[in-house]
Amino acid sequence: MLESTLEVRPGKRAGYVISLDGEELKIPIGWALLKPGDAALSRRIKKDGPSWTVKEPKGRKLFSKGIWAPAKRIETLKAELEKEREDPAYQKKLDAGRARRAMEQERYVLEFTSAIQQFLDFAYRYDELEDQLAAKVAEHAVPVGSGTVARTQRIPIEQRAESAVIAWMRHQTTAYDDMTIPREKGKRREVRRMLAKRSRSILEKYRSGEEIDLTRCPLHQALTRG
């Protein structure tokens, strides 16, 4: 285990962690916990040699609790990084990286918003509402670290856009967030499918261009709420 790079869970007693297989592991002598907060140092620690990354599940998400690694290695890499950060060239490199990521994010926002609009495909008379909905969905879905389907690269952008719209409508145009759903296997998925069907029915009305009583439409109401 000392030669391994692992993901573990917090232990039930001091000095121990739990492997993903449920095995209790004693933290090696001479190791220290690098607390989360310095992403650059954390990357170097994990790249440089064996380490145990501690993640604690809360609901459906995992939260970092730090990295166990040899204390001497942590101190050495920390000192090296601090020295680099004192060099003006390092700051220029950081600024260039931030500018590049900002440009990439801006391009993705435009690309994703366009994909949403293509999925919506509202009739001409509802163009303004289509733009409003696309902007609202993109605003919620595309921020870095949002953890939404829009940030995954595992499915085509067209599917990401469709899923993001349905998810937004589930939370904004239905009572999903206030529902008491039985803790039965597959029940939440079943409810989501039912609500998705309703959402698609609403969208189809806007695509067809039929006359809609906007004062009673849950989608229009959600958009006008701000």
C-alpha positions as CSV (number, residue, x, y, z in Angstrom):
1,M,0.0,0.0,0.0
2,L,2.9,2.4,0.7
3,E,3.8,2.3,-3.0
4,S,0.3,3.0,-4.1
5,T,-1.6,6.1,-5.1
6,L,-5.1,5.6,-3.6
7,E,-8.4,7.3,-3.1
8,V,-9.6,6.6,0.5
9,R,-12.3,7.6,2.9
10,P,-11.9,9.1,6.4
11,G,-11.2,6.5,9.0
12,K,-13.4,5.8,12.0
13,R,-10.5,6.1,14.4
14,A,-7.5,8.4,14.5
15,G,-4.5,7.3,12.4
16,Y,-6.5,5.2,10.0
17,V,-8.4,5.6,6.7
18,I,-10.7,3.3,4.8
19,S,-10.0,2.0,1.3
20,L,-12.7,1.9,-1.4
21,D,-12.8,-1.9,-0.7
22,G,-13.7,-1.2,2.9
23,E,-10.3,-2.1,4.3
24,E,-9.0,-0.2,7.3
25,L,-5.5,1.2,6.5
26,K,-3.1,2.6,9.0
27,I,-1.5,5.9,8.0
28,P,2.2,5.3,7.5
29,I,4.7,6.7,9.9
30,G,6.3,9.9,8.6
31,W,3.3,10.8,6.5
32,A,1.4,14.1,6.9
33,L,-2.0,15.4,5.7
34,L,-1.9,18.2,3.2
35,K,-5.1,20.0,3.6
36,P,-7.1,21.1,0.5
37,G,-6.8,24.6,-0.8
38,D,-3.6,24.6,-2.9
39,A,-4.5,22.9,-6.1
40,A,-1.0,23.3,-7.7
41,L,0.7,21.8,-4.7
42,S,-1.8,19.0,-4.5
43,R,-1.2,18.1,-8.2
44,R,2.6,17.9,-7.6
45,I,2.2,15.8,-4.5
46,K,0.1,13.2,-6.4
47,K,2.3,13.3,-9.4
48,D,5.6,12.9,-7.5
49,G,4.9,9.6,-5.8
50,P,2.6,7.5,-3.6
51,S,-0.2,9.3,-1.8
52,W,-3.6,8.7,-0.4
53,T,-6.3,11.2,-1.4
54,V,-9.0,11.4,1.2
55,K,-12.5,12.1,-0.1
56,E,-15.7,12.1,2.0
57,P,-19.0,11.4,0.4
58,K,-21.9,13.6,1.3
59,G,-25.1,12.8,-0.5
60,R,-24.1,12.3,-4.2
61,K,-21.0,14.4,-4.0
62,L,-17.4,13.8,-2.8
63,F,-15.6,16.4,-0.9
64,S,-11.8,16.5,-0.6
65,K,-10.4,16.2,3.0
66,G,-6.8,16.4,1.9
67,I,-3.9,14.2,0.8
68,W,-1.8,11.9,3.0
69,A,1.9,11.7,1.7
70,P,5.4,11.6,3.2
71,A,5.8,14.8,5.2
72,K,9.3,15.4,3.9
73,R,8.0,15.3,0.3
74,I,5.2,17.7,1.1
75,E,7.7,20.2,2.7
76,T,10.2,19.9,-0.2
77,L,7.6,20.4,-2.9
78,K,6.0,23.2,-1.0
79,A,9.3,25.0,-0.7
80,E,10.0,24.5,-4.4
81,L,6.6,25.9,-5.3
82,E,6.9,28.9,-3.0
83,K,10.3,29.7,-4.6
84,E,8.7,29.5,-8.1
85,R,5.9,31.8,-7.1
86,E,8.3,34.5,-6.1
87,D,9.6,34.6,-9.7
88,P,7.6,37.2,-11.8
89,A,7.6,34.8,-14.7
90,Y,5.5,32.4,-12.6
91,Q,2.8,35.1,-12.2
92,K,2.9,35.8,-15.9
93,K,2.4,32.1,-16.6
94,L,-0.6,32.1,-14.2
95,D,-2.1,35.2,-15.8
96,A,-1.7,33.7,-19.3
97,G,-3.4,30.4,-18.1
98,R,-6.3,32.3,-16.6
99,A,-6.8,34.4,-19.7
100,R,-6.7,31.2,-21.9
101,R,-9.3,29.5,-19.7
102,A,-11.5,32.5,-19.6
103,M,-11.5,32.6,-23.4
104,E,-12.2,28.9,-23.6
105,Q,-15.1,29.3,-21.1
106,E,-16.5,32.2,-23.2
107,R,-16.4,30.1,-26.3
108,Y,-18.1,27.2,-24.6
109,V,-20.9,29.4,-23.2
110,L,-21.6,30.6,-26.8
111,E,-21.3,27.0,-28.2
112,F,-23.5,25.5,-25.5
113,T,-26.1,28.3,-25.7
114,S,-26.3,27.7,-29.5
115,A,-26.8,23.9,-28.9
116,I,-29.6,24.7,-26.4
117,Q,-31.3,26.9,-29.0
118,Q,-31.0,24.2,-31.6
119,F,-32.7,21.7,-29.3
120,L,-35.5,24.2,-28.4
121,D,-36.2,25.1,-32.0
122,F,-39.2,27.3,-31.0
123,A,-41.5,28.7,-33.6
124,Y,-40.7,32.2,-34.8
125,R,-43.3,33.8,-32.7
126,Y,-41.6,32.5,-29.6
127,D,-38.0,33.5,-30.5
128,E,-37.7,35.9,-27.6
129,L,-38.8,33.3,-25.1
130,E,-36.4,30.8,-26.7
131,D,-33.5,33.2,-26.2
132,Q,-34.5,33.8,-22.6
133,L,-34.7,30.1,-21.8
134,A,-31.4,29.3,-23.5
135,A,-29.7,32.1,-21.5
136,K,-31.1,30.9,-18.2
137,V,-30.2,27.3,-18.8
138,A,-26.7,28.2,-19.9
139,E,-26.2,30.6,-17.0
140,H,-27.0,27.7,-14.6
141,A,-25.3,24.9,-16.4
142,V,-22.0,26.0,-17.8
143,P,-20.0,27.6,-14.9
144,V,-16.8,25.7,-14.2
145,G,-17.2,23.5,-11.2
146,S,-21.0,23.5,-11.4
147,G,-21.1,19.7,-11.6
148,T,-23.9,19.8,-14.1
149,V,-24.2,17.7,-17.2
150,A,-23.0,20.6,-19.3
151,R,-19.5,20.1,-17.9
152,T,-19.1,16.5,-18.9
153,Q,-17.3,15.5,-22.1
154,R,-18.7,11.9,-22.0
155,I,-21.7,12.7,-24.2
156,P,-22.1,14.9,-27.3
157,I,-22.9,18.6,-26.7
158,E,-26.4,18.1,-28.2
159,Q,-27.3,15.6,-25.5
160,R,-25.7,17.8,-22.9
161,A,-27.9,20.7,-24.0
162,E,-31.1,18.6,-24.0
163,S,-30.4,17.2,-20.6
164,A,-29.6,20.7,-19.2
165,V,-32.9,22.1,-20.4
166,I,-34.9,19.2,-19.0
167,A,-33.0,19.5,-15.7
168,W,-33.6,23.2,-15.5
169,M,-37.3,22.8,-16.2
170,R,-37.6,20.0,-13.6
171,H,-36.4,22.4,-10.9
172,Q,-38.0,25.6,-12.2
173,T,-41.4,24.5,-13.6
174,T,-42.4,21.6,-11.5
175,A,-42.8,20.8,-7.8
176,Y,-39.9,18.3,-7.9
177,D,-37.8,20.1,-5.2
178,D,-40.7,19.9,-2.7
179,M,-41.8,16.4,-3.5
180,T,-41.5,13.6,-1.0
181,I,-40.3,10.7,-3.0
182,P,-40.4,7.2,-1.5
183,R,-37.0,5.7,-0.8
184,E,-37.5,2.9,-3.3
185,K,-35.1,1.7,-5.9
186,G,-35.8,3.4,-9.2
187,K,-38.6,5.7,-7.8
188,R,-36.7,8.9,-8.2
189,R,-35.7,8.0,-11.7
190,E,-39.4,7.2,-12.4
191,V,-40.5,10.6,-11.1
192,R,-37.9,12.3,-13.2
193,R,-39.0,10.5,-16.4
194,M,-42.6,11.5,-15.7
195,L,-41.6,15.2,-15.2
196,A,-39.4,15.1,-18.3
197,K,-42.3,13.9,-20.3
198,R,-44.3,16.9,-19.1
199,S,-41.5,19.3,-19.9
200,R,-41.1,17.9,-23.4
201,S,-44.9,18.3,-23.9
202,I,-44.6,22.0,-23.0
203,L,-41.6,22.5,-25.3
204,E,-43.4,20.9,-28.2
205,K,-46.2,23.4,-27.9
206,Y,-43.7,26.2,-28.4
207,R,-42.1,24.4,-31.3
208,S,-45.5,24.0,-33.1
209,G,-46.3,27.7,-32.8
210,E,-49.7,27.1,-31.3
211,E,-51.5,29.7,-29.3
212,I,-50.4,29.4,-25.6
213,D,-52.0,31.0,-22.6
214,L,-48.7,32.4,-21.2
215,T,-50.3,33.4,-17.9
216,R,-50.9,29.8,-17.2
217,C,-47.8,28.3,-18.7
218,P,-45.3,27.1,-16.0
219,L,-42.3,27.8,-18.4
220,H,-43.3,31.3,-19.0
221,Q,-44.0,31.9,-15.3
222,A,-40.6,30.5,-14.4
223,L,-38.8,32.9,-16.9
224,T,-40.8,35.9,-15.8
225,R,-39.9,35.2,-12.1
226,G,-36.4,36.2,-13.0
